[in-house]
Amino acid sequence: MHNANEIRSTPCPECKICGSPGIPTYKDLPDRLFSSPGLWNLSKCSNSECGLMWLDPMPLEEDIYKAYRSYYTHGDKSGGTPSLEARITKALVPIFQLFMRLTPIHRERVDIEQMFLGNIVPGRVLEVGCGDGTMLSRLADLGWSVEGQEVDPISATIAAKANITIHLGSLVSLNLPEASYDAIVMNHVIEHVHDPVKLLAECQRLLKPGGILVAVTPNIRSFAHRAFHSNWRDLDPPRHVMIHCRNSLHPVAEKAGFASIKIRTVSAKASSIYRSLQLKYENKYPKVPMIALCYAGTLLFMVLAWLAQRKDPDSGEECLMILKKLV
Ligand SMILES: [Zn+2]
C-alpha cells in the first residue's frame, strides 16, 4: 500500500512530442510553491529541433490532483485581516503598474490580459481551465458571451458565484456540442496536461468553422529560465508535466488538426519573474524590503527580457499560439 498523499509516477525517458531520448537536466526539485510531496527530476529533449522539457518520472494522471490541494485558485480572497505583506503588496502594485505603463511592454500586456480577443467581434468564448473566472469576467466586459471549463470544484464554485456558466469536469469527458464557440482561450493550461494533442483536438472540434484558439504557456527557452535555472518559477514541479517552446508546440497544433498555426513568444508577463526572484532570494533578506526589491527587480528584468527578445525572437517569457479552424 502506498502512502495516500504520495503522488505516484512512472518513468518517462522519451519525449512525448517527438520520441527522442531525454537529457537529465534538473534533479530532486521539491514543490517550493505549494508544498506537495515528492522530489522531481526534469529532462530536456535531446532533439534540438524540439526542445521540450518534462518530468521524468512523470506523475500519474490519476494522482496529479494531489499537487493542487493548496493551489492558489483555492484562496479565499475575502475576509480576515490582511497581513503586512499583503498590505505592502497592495500599495506597491499601482506604482509597479504606473511604471509598467511607461515601458514599451504595456501594449502587449493589455493584449495578453484580453487573450488577444480585444480587437475582434465578440461572440461565444470558452475558457479551458478557467480557475476562479478572473479572465472570463474581463472578456465579458468586452462583450463576449463567456463560459468556463474547470476540473477543480472549489475554483468552479468561486467562478459560478460571479454568474459565469461553468462546465465542471475534464474538457474531453464533458463532450460539449461540436462547433459551439467562436473562440477558445487557455491561459497556462497546456503545461499541466499529459496529452496536449488530445486537448487541442477537442478544442478544434468545439470551435465553429473559422473559430480561433488562443493559448499561452511558459516558454522553456525564455530569458528568465536561462537566468534563473532551477529557481525559474515556471518549472513548477510537479504541476507542469511538460514545458514547451515554439518548436514543440507546432507538431501538437498540427496533429490536433488546426488549419492555420501561428506561434510566437511574448515577454509581456511579470508574474513568473516576480516569483522567480522570490525563489532565488527568499530567506536571504527580510520579507518586507524583499517585496519592494522584487517589484523593482521584476520591472528591470522585464525590460531586459523585452530587449533580449528583440535579438532572439524565441526568448520571450511565454509562447503564444493563435490557431484557426478551417472555414
Ligand atoms: Zn522532443
Boltz pocket constraint, residues with backbone or C-beta under 6 A from the ligand:
constraints:
  - pocket:
      binder: B
      contacts: [[A, 15], [A, 16], [A, 17], [A, 18], [A, 19], [A, 20], [A, 45], [A, 46], [A, 47], [A, 50], [A, 51], [A, 52]]
      max_distance: 6.0
